[in-house]
Amino acid sequence: MKRMEAIYTVDPSDLIESVSKELQNVESVEAPAWAAFCKTGAHAERPPAREDWWYMRSASILRKVYLKGPIGVAKLKHLYGGKKNRGHKPEEFREGSGNIARKILQQLEKAGYLKQEAKGVHKGRVLTPAGKKVLQKAAEDLSSLKVKEAAVKKKEAPKVAVEKKVEVKKEAPAKEKPVAKEAPAEKAEKKVEVKKEAPAEKK
């Protein structure tokens, strides 16, 4: 896998999370005082729930500039907009805050991650080599971590022993030969011939 391809293949949410932690160590990237209670646009009903949302938005903008640069505040306002809840009326799209996008672009440019450039008709900010390096390093760390996790899961998976089915030929039960039943021995009755004596003739 090429180094630049890792930025496209990893999960964007994981990449933004990783880059935001890196940006917290940069001095020029810092949330202003009003970031604690401001909304991110007219479509939002409440301020962001996360305390580090400024660094998350900065990391997200850094990735957007890499994918769509050169890009300016106008396009970023549209990308970070959303639908506004108007009660019983149909929802309508509202752009995101231009002030937030502008401040973040200025901070990232001051940190050396962005620069202004014009490509043909398009003008705006693009990534510097330092900005690309931050994204590449985070993406490569995530991809290598996933490979290690996949290898560990593969080792932990129970090995299913493949049992060879041995075909046992069942022998047919031997047919019992019919035993000839012996006829009951007939008791030979001796016929005793009784000779009847002829009656003596009377004189």
C-alpha atoms as a printed R data frame, in Angstrom:
    type eleno elety resid chain resno       x        y       z
1   ATOM     1    CA   MET     A     1   0.000    0.000   0.000
2   ATOM     2    CA   LYS     A     2   1.339    3.411  -0.941
3   ATOM     3    CA   ARG     A     3   1.710    6.055   1.738
4   ATOM     4    CA   MET     A     4  -0.891    8.413   0.283
5   ATOM     5    CA   GLU     A     5  -3.410    5.619  -0.245
6   ATOM     6    CA   ALA     A     6  -3.613    4.993   3.516
7   ATOM     7    CA   ILE     A     7  -5.460    8.302   3.997
8   ATOM     8    CA   TYR     A     8  -8.252    7.069   1.713
9   ATOM     9    CA   THR     A     9  -8.482    3.523   3.066
10  ATOM    10    CA   VAL     A    10  -8.650    4.115   6.838
11  ATOM    11    CA   ASP     A    11 -11.884    5.010   8.617
12  ATOM    12    CA   PRO     A    12 -12.329    8.837   8.451
13  ATOM    13    CA   SER     A    13 -13.666    9.085  12.001
14  ATOM    14    CA   ASP     A    14 -10.636    7.205  13.377
15  ATOM    15    CA   LEU     A    15  -8.292    9.370  11.323
16  ATOM    16    CA   ILE     A    16  -9.883   12.617  12.534
17  ATOM    17    CA   GLU     A    17  -9.756   11.400  16.139
18  ATOM    18    CA   SER     A    18  -6.063   10.580  15.830
19  ATOM    19    CA   VAL     A    19  -5.136   13.864  14.103
20  ATOM    20    CA   SER     A    20  -7.118   15.899  16.654
21  ATOM    21    CA   LYS     A    21  -4.959   14.505  19.456
22  ATOM    22    CA   GLU     A    22  -1.888   15.540  17.488
23  ATOM    23    CA   LEU     A    23  -3.236   19.067  16.976
24  ATOM    24    CA   GLN     A    24  -3.772   19.523  20.714
25  ATOM    25    CA   ASN     A    25   0.015   19.657  21.070
26  ATOM    26    CA   VAL     A    26   0.330   22.482  18.494
27  ATOM    27    CA   GLU     A    27   0.540   25.932  20.101
28  ATOM    28    CA   SER     A    28  -1.030   27.901  17.240
29  ATOM    29    CA   VAL     A    29  -4.142   25.665  17.171
30  ATOM    30    CA   GLU     A    30  -6.194   26.697  20.188
31  ATOM    31    CA   ALA     A    31  -9.898   27.024  20.864
32  ATOM    32    CA   PRO     A    32 -11.027   30.628  21.541
33  ATOM    33    CA   ALA     A    33 -12.880   31.541  24.721
34  ATOM    34    CA   TRP     A    34 -16.262   31.681  22.979
35  ATOM    35    CA   ALA     A    35 -15.930   28.097  21.670
36  ATOM    36    CA   ALA     A    36 -17.386   26.747  24.920
37  ATOM    37    CA   PHE     A    37 -20.883   28.109  24.271
38  ATOM    38    CA   CYS     A    38 -21.152   28.822  20.522
39  ATOM    39    CA   LYS     A    39 -23.062   26.785  17.962
40  ATOM    40    CA   THR     A    40 -21.451   25.465  14.779
41  ATOM    41    CA   GLY     A    41 -24.128   26.938  12.518
42  ATOM    42    CA   ALA     A    42 -27.683   28.206  12.221
43  ATOM    43    CA   HIS     A    43 -28.923   24.630  11.761
44  ATOM    44    CA   ALA     A    44 -27.560   23.476  15.136
45  ATOM    45    CA   GLU     A    45 -29.834   23.678  18.150
46  ATOM    46    CA   ARG     A    46 -27.156   23.332  20.843
47  ATOM    47    CA   PRO     A    47 -23.393   23.797  21.193
48  ATOM    48    CA   PRO     A    48 -21.212   20.716  20.602
49  ATOM    49    CA   ALA     A    49 -21.235   18.197  23.439
50  ATOM    50    CA   ARG     A    50 -17.519   17.407  23.265
51  ATOM    51    CA   GLU     A    51 -15.096   19.721  24.988
52  ATOM    52    CA   ASP     A    52 -12.386   19.122  22.354
53  ATOM    53    CA   TRP     A    53 -14.698   19.771  19.403
54  ATOM    54    CA   TRP     A    54 -12.492   22.610  18.120
55  ATOM    55    CA   TYR     A    55  -9.593   20.209  17.546
56  ATOM    56    CA   MET     A    56 -11.933   17.648  15.993
57  ATOM    57    CA   ARG     A    57 -13.220   20.273  13.545
58  ATOM    58    CA   SER     A    58  -9.630   21.391  12.829
59  ATOM    59    CA   ALA     A    59  -8.589   17.812  12.013
60  ATOM    60    CA   SER     A    60 -11.685   17.383   9.842
61  ATOM    61    CA   ILE     A    61 -10.941   20.596   7.919
62  ATOM    62    CA   LEU     A    62  -7.338   19.494   7.452
63  ATOM    63    CA   ARG     A    63  -8.597   16.280   5.838
64  ATOM    64    CA   LYS     A    64 -11.145   18.165   3.694
65  ATOM    65    CA   VAL     A    65  -8.426   20.478   2.394
66  ATOM    66    CA   TYR     A    66  -6.358   17.423   1.455
67  ATOM    67    CA   LEU     A    67  -9.259   15.842  -0.440
68  ATOM    68    CA   LYS     A    68 -10.794   18.944  -2.061
69  ATOM    69    CA   GLY     A    69  -8.071   21.614  -2.014
70  ATOM    70    CA   PRO     A    70  -7.674   24.349  -3.018
71  ATOM    71    CA   ILE     A    71 -10.701   25.183  -0.901
72  ATOM    72    CA   GLY     A    72 -11.939   28.298   0.917
73  ATOM    73    CA   VAL     A    73 -14.418   29.380   3.550
74  ATOM    74    CA   ALA     A    74 -17.427   29.419   1.219
75  ATOM    75    CA   LYS     A    75 -17.138   25.708   0.342
76  ATOM    76    CA   LEU     A    76 -16.388   24.739   3.935
77  ATOM    77    CA   LYS     A    77 -19.529   26.551   5.105
78  ATOM    78    CA   HIS     A    78 -21.558   24.425   2.717
79  ATOM    79    CA   LEU     A    79 -19.794   21.171   3.701
80  ATOM    80    CA   TYR     A    80 -20.388   21.722   7.415
81  ATOM    81    CA   GLY     A    81 -23.987   22.881   7.068
82  ATOM    82    CA   GLY     A    82 -27.126   20.923   7.840
83  ATOM    83    CA   LYS     A    83 -30.911   20.870   7.954
84  ATOM    84    CA   LYS     A    84 -32.634   23.347  10.256
85  ATOM    85    CA   ASN     A    85 -35.632   22.206  12.238
86  ATOM    86    CA   ARG     A    86 -38.410   24.760  11.580
87  ATOM    87    CA   GLY     A    87 -41.152   23.165  13.616
88  ATOM    88    CA   HIS     A    88 -44.219   22.200  11.586
89  ATOM    89    CA   LYS     A    89 -42.688   23.671   8.430
90  ATOM    90    CA   PRO     A    90 -40.384   21.585   6.197
91  ATOM    91    CA   GLU     A    91 -36.700   21.506   7.064
92  ATOM    92    CA   GLU     A    92 -34.337   23.766   5.117
93  ATOM    93    CA   PHE     A    93 -30.600   23.632   4.589
94  ATOM    94    CA   ARG     A    94 -28.472   26.156   6.442
95  ATOM    95    CA   GLU     A    95 -24.755   26.705   5.997
96  ATOM    96    CA   GLY     A    96 -22.283   26.182   8.801
97  ATOM    97    CA   SER     A    97 -20.441   28.923  10.634
98  ATOM    98    CA   GLY     A    98 -18.026   30.828   8.414
99  ATOM    99    CA   ASN     A    99 -16.276   32.375  11.418
100 ATOM   100    CA   ILE     A   100 -15.275   28.974  12.792
101 ATOM   101    CA   ALA     A   101 -13.991   27.785   9.407
102 ATOM   102    CA   ARG     A   102 -12.048   31.012   8.853
103 ATOM   103    CA   LYS     A   103 -10.393   30.936  12.289
104 ATOM   104    CA   ILE     A   104  -9.380   27.299  11.929
105 ATOM   105    CA   LEU     A   105  -7.915   27.881   8.462
106 ATOM   106    CA   GLN     A   106  -5.888   30.785   9.829
107 ATOM   107    CA   GLN     A   107  -4.614   28.718  12.760
108 ATOM   108    CA   LEU     A   108  -3.634   25.767  10.562
109 ATOM   109    CA   GLU     A   109  -1.897   28.116   8.150
110 ATOM   110    CA   LYS     A   110   0.000   29.692  11.044
111 ATOM   111    CA   ALA     A   111   1.052   26.207  12.194
112 ATOM   112    CA   GLY     A   112   2.524   25.555   8.761
113 ATOM   113    CA   TYR     A   113   0.035   22.890   7.693
114 ATOM   114    CA   LEU     A   114  -1.768   24.990   5.044
115 ATOM   115    CA   LYS     A   115  -0.865   27.558   2.432
116 ATOM   116    CA   GLN     A   116  -2.764   29.637  -0.097
117 ATOM   117    CA   GLU     A   117  -2.551   28.519  -3.694
118 ATOM   118    CA   ALA     A   118  -4.408   28.924  -6.988
119 ATOM   119    CA   LYS     A   119  -4.991   26.067  -9.430
120 ATOM   120    CA   GLY     A   120  -6.567   27.403 -12.577
121 ATOM   121    CA   VAL     A   121  -9.869   29.033 -11.651
122 ATOM   122    CA   HIS     A   122  -9.875   27.686  -8.091
123 ATOM   123    CA   LYS     A   123  -8.229   29.588  -5.266
124 ATOM   124    CA   GLY     A   124  -7.888   28.672  -1.629
125 ATOM   125    CA   ARG     A   125  -5.862   26.674   0.837
126 ATOM   126    CA   VAL     A   126  -3.916   23.506   0.122
127 ATOM   127    CA   LEU     A   127  -1.820   21.251   2.335
128 ATOM   128    CA   THR     A   128   1.879   21.845   2.834
129 ATOM   129    CA   PRO     A   129   4.339   18.916   3.139
130 ATOM   130    CA   ALA     A   130   4.088   19.269   6.927
131 ATOM   131    CA   GLY     A   131   0.294   18.949   6.802
132 ATOM   132    CA   LYS     A   132   0.496   15.889   4.558
133 ATOM   133    CA   LYS     A   133   3.010   14.327   6.904
134 ATOM   134    CA   VAL     A   134   0.621   14.644   9.861
135 ATOM   135    CA   LEU     A   135  -2.200   12.928   7.943
136 ATOM   136    CA   GLN     A   136   0.077   10.243   6.517
137 ATOM   137    CA   LYS     A   137   1.581    9.340   9.875
138 ATOM   138    CA   ALA     A   138  -1.825    9.064  11.549
139 ATOM   139    CA   ALA     A   139  -3.213    6.971   8.675
140 ATOM   140    CA   GLU     A   140  -0.233    4.616   8.627
141 ATOM   141    CA   ASP     A   141  -0.407    4.107  12.392
142 ATOM   142    CA   LEU     A   142  -4.095    3.235  12.148
143 ATOM   143    CA   SER     A   143  -3.622    0.816   9.250
144 ATOM   144    CA   SER     A   144  -0.706   -0.968  10.966
145 ATOM   145    CA   LEU     A   145  -2.739   -1.191  14.188
146 ATOM   146    CA   LYS     A   146  -5.619   -2.813  12.338
147 ATOM   147    CA   VAL     A   147  -3.265   -5.343  10.752
148 ATOM   148    CA   LYS     A   148  -1.899   -6.268  14.194
149 ATOM   149    CA   GLU     A   149  -5.399   -6.577  15.653
150 ATOM   150    CA   ALA     A   150  -6.442   -8.824  12.779
151 ATOM   151    CA   ALA     A   151  -3.382  -11.031  13.355
152 ATOM   152    CA   VAL     A   152  -4.132  -11.317  17.078
153 ATOM   153    CA   LYS     A   153  -7.763  -12.228  16.402
154 ATOM   154    CA   LYS     A   154  -6.635  -14.855  13.930
155 ATOM   155    CA   LYS     A   155  -4.363  -16.450  16.542
156 ATOM   156    CA   GLU     A   156  -7.025  -16.365  19.228
157 ATOM   157    CA   ALA     A   157  -9.617  -17.959  16.993
158 ATOM   158    CA   PRO     A   158 -10.138  -21.617  18.049
159 ATOM   159    CA   LYS     A   159  -8.656  -24.026  15.610
160 ATOM   160    CA   VAL     A   160 -11.289  -26.380  14.362
161 ATOM   161    CA   ALA     A   161  -9.778  -29.792  13.934
162 ATOM   162    CA   VAL     A   162 -10.793  -31.312  10.663
163 ATOM   163    CA   GLU     A   163 -11.799  -34.819  11.401
164 ATOM   164    CA   LYS     A   164 -11.452  -37.225   8.558
165 ATOM   165    CA   LYS     A   165 -14.525  -39.256   8.184
166 ATOM   166    CA   VAL     A   166 -13.506  -42.887   8.084
167 ATOM   167    CA   GLU     A   167 -16.069  -44.893   6.329
168 ATOM   168    CA   VAL     A   168 -16.607  -48.043   8.296
169 ATOM   169    CA   LYS     A   169 -18.212  -50.692   6.274
170 ATOM   170    CA   LYS     A   170 -20.789  -52.311   8.407
171 ATOM   171    CA   GLU     A   171 -20.784  -56.036   7.938
172 ATOM   172    CA   ALA     A   172 -24.136  -57.498   7.270
173 ATOM   173    CA   PRO     A   173 -25.251  -59.740  10.109
174 ATOM   174    CA   ALA     A   174 -24.604  -63.351   9.278
175 ATOM   175    CA   LYS     A   175 -27.755  -65.111   8.410
176 ATOM   176    CA   GLU     A   176 -28.467  -67.862  10.833
177 ATOM   177    CA   LYS     A   177 -28.983  -71.140   9.167
178 ATOM   178    CA   PRO     A   178 -32.358  -72.553   9.977
179 ATOM   179    CA   VAL     A   179 -31.943  -75.379  12.392
180 ATOM   180    CA   ALA     A   180 -33.971  -78.347  11.387
181 ATOM   181    CA   LYS     A   181 -36.281  -79.170  14.162
182 ATOM   182    CA   GLU     A   182 -36.077  -82.763  15.107
183 ATOM   183    CA   ALA     A   183 -39.387  -84.409  15.110
184 ATOM   184    CA   PRO     A   184 -40.294  -85.609  18.546
185 ATOM   185    CA   ALA     A   185 -39.357  -89.146  18.855
186 ATOM   186    CA   GLU     A   186 -42.493  -91.164  18.744
187 ATOM   187    CA   LYS     A   187 -42.625  -93.530  21.451
188 ATOM   188    CA   ALA     A   188 -42.848  -96.787  19.851
189 ATOM   189    CA   GLU     A   189 -45.586  -98.447  21.575
190 ATOM   190    CA   LYS     A   190 -45.073 -102.052  21.584
191 ATOM   191    CA   LYS     A   191 -48.179 -103.575  20.668
192 ATOM   192    CA   VAL     A   192 -48.492 -106.495  22.837
193 ATOM   193    CA   GLU     A   193 -50.438 -109.018  20.991
194 ATOM   194    CA   VAL     A   194 -52.665 -110.731  23.443
195 ATOM   195    CA   LYS     A   195 -53.623 -114.048  22.164
196 ATOM   196    CA   LYS     A   196 -57.122 -114.725  23.173
197 ATOM   197    CA   GLU     A   197 -57.522 -118.287  24.066
198 ATOM   198    CA   ALA     A   198 -60.390 -119.912  22.408
199 ATOM   199    CA   PRO     A   199 -63.119 -120.907  24.843
200 ATOM   200    CA   ALA     A   200 -62.865 -124.521  25.874
201 ATOM   201    CA   GLU     A   201 -65.452 -126.696  24.207
202 ATOM   202    CA   LYS     A   202 -67.933 -128.239  26.504
203 ATOM   203    CA   LYS     A   203 -68.131 -131.930  26.382
